[in-house]
Amino acid sequence: MQILVLGGDGYLGWPTALHLSAAGHDVAVNDNFARRGYDEEMGVDSLVPIATLDERIAAWKDVSGKTINAYVGDLCDPEFTHSMVGDFRPQAIVQYAEQRAAPYSMIDQAHAVYTQTNNVVGTLNVMYAIADTDIDIHLVKLGTMGEYGTPNIDIEEGWIEIEHKGRKDRMIYPKRPGSFYHCSKVHDSTNIEFGCRTWGMRATDLNQGVVYGSDTEQTALDPRLATRFDYDGVFGTVLNRMTIQAVLGHPLTVYGNGSQTRGLINLVDTVECIRLACESPAERGEFRVFNQLTETMSVRQIAETVAREYPGDCTIEHVDNPRVEAEDHYYNVTYQALEELGLQPTLLGTTLIEQLFDVVERYKDRVDVAAIRPTVRWRDTTSQLHDPSGTLAKA
Amino acid sequence: MQILVLGGDGYLGWPTALHLSAAGHDVAVNDNFARRGYDEEMGVDSLVPIATLDERIAAWKDVSGKTINAYVGDLCDPEFTHSMVGDFRPQAIVQYAEQRAAPYSMIDQAHAVYTQTNNVVGTLNVMYAIADTDIDIHLVKLGTMGEYGTPNIDIEEGWIEIEHKGRKDRMIYPKRPGSFYHCSKVHDSTNIEFGCRTWGMRATDLNQGVVYGSDTEQTALDPRLATRFDYDGVFGTVLNRMTIQAVLGHPLTVYGNGSQTRGLINLVDTVECIRLACESPAERGEFRVFNQLTETMSVRQIAETVAREYPGDCTIEHVDNPRVEAEDHYYNVTYQALEELGLQPTLLGTTLIEQLFDVVERYKDRVDVAAIRPTVRWRDTTSQLHDPSGTLAKA
């Protein structure tokens, strides 16, 4: 089928485009390179060197013989978005093209507003492009498990049957997002559910856990096909960051007491989930929600796993939690739907972590140690982009 | 106390400012005159002639001896918003300054995006101004009953105790908004609840029913103090529109079968609710939600009430519903909190409707008959601003 991957130059978008192309789909990617721009702004860089989008696409042609088309432009430009969808006429659109770091959205007013307008307006424009072009185009939208927060009841897949004063209804699962970024994903879900209910749109909202890993079957074929690997305090996810700390001989930093529990998923499962969702589209008018994770672990357990598996010495250090989030909370998540579609989970094991240690070992000279520290505190509302005194990290 | 009324030049904002000033508070208003601009854009006008903000403020000084300060500017400009809050240093901020018409938000992509960015960014900037100036400033935010939709269970005041698989939590009441405008109010609520939970903000979110009425005790004191009265298919609310149809001898138009039930509130109760909310602020960190209505009626019952009370002949006509909304639905709403604070409800009665008939009679020469028809259909996504063929109204 024809699949358009928005944000196709990013950590997940690029491997997804390769995976879909390898599976025989006709793939196009869109990007405005905002993610590469954040690197410039924050003075950080991917641990693994990455090629330009043109180089990546040429490399994939060399390796596989397959063509991926690129549409370079900003989804916040409605005419660009409209003409791209009309030109490529996809059956499915995978929407990764959002600012995706919670700490980035909490830097200050400007970053909060940027995150919300970029994410919400971009997705609204995609919805209008679908409605105007062909309402049967299936929107596969990346959300996050962080939209739910940590409620004291089981987390269901997007909807919940509520019984109240002797009556019942099936309702959207109430959200408790953990940052302005997470709020933006809740806003998207609100808009998309409305589009399904009102226009008859088909949508799958994927509430994804924390992704870890550096390679898929396709990215490993050629260094020019590598995807980015972020480890900094703003864009780095917890497991990737801890493997770097281990290799450098630094203590693994755990925010707070580390009892915060999170859903996890390996990069190879992420790309496979997208394929499964695209190949089994939502019904007309259906707002379908899947929780996209394969296991749950506390941050402390993640640190203990990394420390145990690392062949050298490794210690764990608890630092003041820069975020405002619950510790010692209940956490029980339903995630059946993707396995029912055929997902074979790749659980966190020794092999996977070893592979990560290898990647980090290979590129450890590129690590900027200062970038690993948490630099954004949730309770500070004034600009935290540059912290000359270094007090944030010391606190 | 010092109270800043955002959107203080609007239908509700202006009478609220007068009511708070009359009650002895030190009031300032903010507006960017966007609402007057929509009149220009849509080619419509308030039935009741309204003075400029400067004239209004001068008239209030003449009549009462009291001063209302004005801050003219756009809340989407963060520096303006920040310096206004820092300059006036209010104890409470009443946030009316949002695009408030569901049909306007459904005209096309540009109006949907405008509504959501204007509303969400403006309110985010107010939140940052509060957090940076004084986290104890109480945000009194106008929401709408249309955020809830028409669930099959009772509608509670913003929060609901959910029992699920043997466990319990108090959670945000799940929303089912009826337009991109209603979605924007849900986004605001999501952001504000996060601000309360994370920064310790104090907020009251008022989910208001459909407002009707043209005068308050203060606006009636001088014609220069009058507030706007909208009756057009985009900005007019149902009861105000029907009184015009009655006076003109037109059939009262009911969308669909008219069984859709809505919460109602009189303008005089709206301004009193705001006073009560300001004078009893939310606790630190509390996201307090009140349902701001005094009775519920179906659209058909509203039409029947107008027809019964109108002294001349009056008929009711059912037209195809331009919106996508449930008819024949369950609707039972809790609205205790404001009465517990002291609200004495002004229920829809003969006197109130007679007063409305009088207003319309006085200004009926100003009515643009063509503007009354519904011109925006929820299922059409391309521009519906100008409909040269007139097919929308005929359908």
HADDOCK unambig.tbl for C-alpha pairs under 7 A between the chains (distance, minus, plus):
assign (segid A and resid 109 and name CA) (segid B and resid 125 and name CA) 6.97 0.50 0.50
assign (segid A and resid 109 and name CA) (segid B and resid 128 and name CA) 6.27 0.50 0.50
assign (segid A and resid 113 and name CA) (segid B and resid 121 and name CA) 6.27 0.50 0.50
assign (segid A and resid 117 and name CA) (segid B and resid 117 and name CA) 6.53 0.50 0.50
assign (segid A and resid 121 and name CA) (segid B and resid 113 and name CA) 6.26 0.50 0.50
assign (segid A and resid 125 and name CA) (segid B and resid 109 and name CA) 6.97 0.50 0.50
assign (segid A and resid 128 and name CA) (segid B and resid 109 and name CA) 6.28 0.50 0.50
assign (segid A and resid 128 and name CA) (segid B and resid 381 and name CA) 6.90 0.50 0.50
assign (segid A and resid 131 and name CA) (segid B and resid 381 and name CA) 6.73 0.50 0.50
assign (segid A and resid 132 and name CA) (segid B and resid 381 and name CA) 6.57 0.50 0.50
assign (segid A and resid 151 and name CA) (segid B and resid 169 and name CA) 6.80 0.50 0.50
assign (segid A and resid 152 and name CA) (segid B and resid 167 and name CA) 6.99 0.50 0.50
assign (segid A and resid 152 and name CA) (segid B and resid 168 and name CA) 6.38 0.50 0.50
assign (segid A and resid 152 and name CA) (segid B and resid 169 and name CA) 5.46 0.50 0.50
assign (segid A and resid 153 and name CA) (segid B and resid 164 and name CA) 6.31 0.50 0.50
assign (segid A and resid 153 and name CA) (segid B and resid 167 and name CA) 5.50 0.50 0.50
assign (segid A and resid 153 and name CA) (segid B and resid 168 and name CA) 5.95 0.50 0.50
assign (segid A and resid 153 and name CA) (segid B and resid 169 and name CA) 6.33 0.50 0.50
assign (segid A and resid 164 and name CA) (segid B and resid 153 and name CA) 6.32 0.50 0.50
assign (segid A and resid 167 and name CA) (segid B and resid 152 and name CA) 6.98 0.50 0.50
assign (segid A and resid 167 and name CA) (segid B and resid 153 and name CA) 5.50 0.50 0.50
assign (segid A and resid 168 and name CA) (segid B and resid 152 and name CA) 6.38 0.50 0.50
assign (segid A and resid 168 and name CA) (segid B and resid 153 and name CA) 5.96 0.50 0.50
assign (segid A and resid 169 and name CA) (segid B and resid 151 and name CA) 6.82 0.50 0.50
assign (segid A and resid 169 and name CA) (segid B and resid 152 and name CA) 5.47 0.50 0.50
assign (segid A and resid 169 and name CA) (segid B and resid 153 and name CA) 6.35 0.50 0.50
assign (segid A and resid 171 and name CA) (segid B and resid 174 and name CA) 6.41 0.50 0.50
assign (segid A and resid 172 and name CA) (segid B and resid 174 and name CA) 5.76 0.50 0.50
assign (segid A and resid 173 and name CA) (segid B and resid 174 and name CA) 6.67 0.50 0.50
assign (segid A and resid 174 and name CA) (segid B and resid 171 and name CA) 6.41 0.50 0.50
assign (segid A and resid 174 and name CA) (segid B and resid 172 and name CA) 5.75 0.50 0.50
assign (segid A and resid 174 and name CA) (segid B and resid 173 and name CA) 6.68 0.50 0.50
assign (segid A and resid 174 and name CA) (segid B and resid 174 and name CA) 5.36 0.50 0.50
assign (segid A and resid 183 and name CA) (segid B and resid 190 and name CA) 6.53 0.50 0.50
assign (segid A and resid 183 and name CA) (segid B and resid 191 and name CA) 6.36 0.50 0.50
assign (segid A and resid 187 and name CA) (segid B and resid 187 and name CA) 5.42 0.50 0.50
assign (segid A and resid 190 and name CA) (segid B and resid 183 and name CA) 6.53 0.50 0.50
assign (segid A and resid 191 and name CA) (segid B and resid 183 and name CA) 6.35 0.50 0.50
assign (segid A and resid 194 and name CA) (segid B and resid 177 and name CA) 7.00 0.50 0.50
assign (segid A and resid 198 and name CA) (segid B and resid 324 and name CA) 5.97 0.50 0.50
assign (segid A and resid 198 and name CA) (segid B and resid 379 and name CA) 6.71 0.50 0.50
assign (segid A and resid 199 and name CA) (segid B and resid 379 and name CA) 5.70 0.50 0.50
assign (segid A and resid 324 and name CA) (segid B and resid 198 and name CA) 5.97 0.50 0.50
assign (segid A and resid 379 and name CA) (segid B and resid 198 and name CA) 6.73 0.50 0.50
assign (segid A and resid 379 and name CA) (segid B and resid 199 and name CA) 5.72 0.50 0.50
assign (segid A and resid 381 and name CA) (segid B and resid 128 and name CA) 6.90 0.50 0.50
assign (segid A and resid 381 and name CA) (segid B and resid 131 and name CA) 6.73 0.50 0.50
assign (segid A and resid 381 and name CA) (segid B and resid 132 and name CA) 6.56 0.50 0.50
